[in-house]
Amino acid sequence: MAADRSSELAADLARLWVGRNLDELTTPAAKYLTTGSATDWGMATEIVSAVPPITLGGGIPDPATLPRQALAAAMARAVDTPELDDSPLRYGGPEGFEPLRELLAERYTRDRGFPVTAGHFLLTNGSAGAIDQICSAFISPGDVIITEAPTFSGTLRTFRGHEAEIVPIGMDNDGMRVDDLGPLIERLTAEGKRVKFVYTISNFHNPMGVTLSHERRNTLLRVAAEHGVFVLDDDAYGELYFPGWEAPPALSAMSECNGVISVGTFSKIVATGLRVGWIHATPAILDRVTRVRFEMGNSPALQRMVYEFAKDGHLDEHIASMRKVYERKLDALCDGLREYCEPYLSFRRPGGGFFLWVELHNGLDGLEVQQAAIAEGLIAAGGYGFYPDRKDPGNHMRLAYSWVREDELHEAARRLAIACAKVAERHSADSK
Ligand SMILES: Cc1ncc(COP(=O)(O)O)c(C=O)c1O
């Protein structure tokens, strides 16, 4: 009886809702962001390859060496508290599990040379969640964010979602072209705009793989501070350097956190599915972020699991072994590219991270090669998706080598060479 009445109600409601235009109720961001994906590379889904594809698509850790057992044991320890202690399974507060924030503070103090405390860290839903929360605290519609071009497409999406105006600044092999920064901020300010952030991926940049030089770090910090603009440093990959790498000092340490908001993550050094990241900034800045944190913080159980996994030097051991894995993979990819792709492209080997950025030659276009590669059984991103205006001035591809099996990387290079050859053939046929 009750069910009948409710189905009558549901039918009435369906009639009332069927003609409503959902867009009338939607925020501007939910209207113009037409996908929920952080990586919108315009892959042609209708193209099918005859062979199972090799994916050099995303910045995801090596699946074979994920510390599955250690994480499972860590979760068991995390929730196995005395009967009346429900803390791992109870609301945890907006800052996040204090021992994990202390662990981060100890590692930052040790590795970066500027002493910080748990109060300089706030735990978030990955670094993407960190950037979203920072925008909630500091970005109003119309505020300007200066981003490197190219940059991580997922963050561009976040900035768009917060209705910021994105203004690009160029890059080269030493990172952001900081000499252009002062004049750019001054021009924007003269136009009546409020520049809030300069967003940089300072170490092993996504997608370019380059690292901002020490000298440019000085300039960036000084120029941004002189104009009252925050440096937002997305340091997702800084710990994944290869042996022999001489890391420049961290922006947060150089500035002693003055005017710098950094974000970090366990996604790349452990696993993306953890969704545990952090904001590193002064307690005053973090206070502003917690004020607009409406989702009651992230999972205390997961944060405790990560802590149980990471403590007593285990995180350091894991990262040390992963550096070797990724270096071997990068070498395998570079060897394959040298063997098969030499006429079509060139590249500069990065000192760490997950990405190799290749420049296509002879007018080969990143989008065309991306589509041709799918047909050959290779998924990789054309460079254009990483530019705020989706225009790649130099014809690039981003090859992510972290996730794929090491023994597939040589074959990946062979498939890329075939794709390049087919596009080149098509170009020469078209020009006849
Ligand atoms: C530069 C950069 N920032 C942030 C993210 C998002 O990572 P997380 O899983 O920590 O949210 C990624 C992921 O690819 C990235 O490359």
The ligand as a Tripos MOL2 file, in Angstrom:
@<TRIPOS>MOLECULE
LIG
   16    16     1     0     0
SMALL
NO_CHARGES

@<TRIPOS>ATOM
      1 C1         51.4350   18.3390  -11.0670 C.3       1 LIG1
      2 C2         50.3170   17.5610  -10.4620 C.ar      1 LIG1
      3 N1         49.6200   18.0970   -9.4660 N.ar      1 LIG1
      4 C3         48.5980   17.4510   -8.8940 C.ar      1 LIG1
      5 C4         48.2170   16.2030   -9.3400 C.ar      1 LIG1
      6 C5         47.0630   15.5310   -8.6570 C.3       1 LIG1
      7 O1         47.5540   14.5530   -7.8150 O.3       1 LIG1
      8 P1         46.7910   14.0070   -6.5260 P.3       1 LIG1
      9 O2         46.5510   12.5750   -6.8030 O.co2     1 LIG1
     10 O3         47.7440   14.2240   -5.3980 O.co2     1 LIG1
     11 O4         45.5500   14.7760   -6.3540 O.co2     1 LIG1
     12 C6         48.9010   15.5980  -10.3840 C.ar      1 LIG1
     13 C7         48.4810   14.2880  -10.9090 C.2       1 LIG1
     14 O5         48.8090   13.9020  -12.0060 O.2       1 LIG1
     15 C8         49.9850   16.3000  -10.9580 C.ar      1 LIG1
     16 O6         50.7110   15.7900  -11.9440 O.3       1 LIG1
@<TRIPOS>BOND
     1     1     2 1
     2     2     3 ar
     3     2    15 ar
     4     3     4 ar
     5     4     5 ar
     6     5     6 1
     7     5    12 ar
     8     6     7 1
     9     7     8 1
    10     8     9 2
    11     8    10 1
    12     8    11 1
    13    12    13 1
    14    12    15 ar
    15    13    14 2
    16    15    16 1
@<TRIPOS>SUBSTRUCTURE
     1 LIG1         1 GROUP 0 **** ****
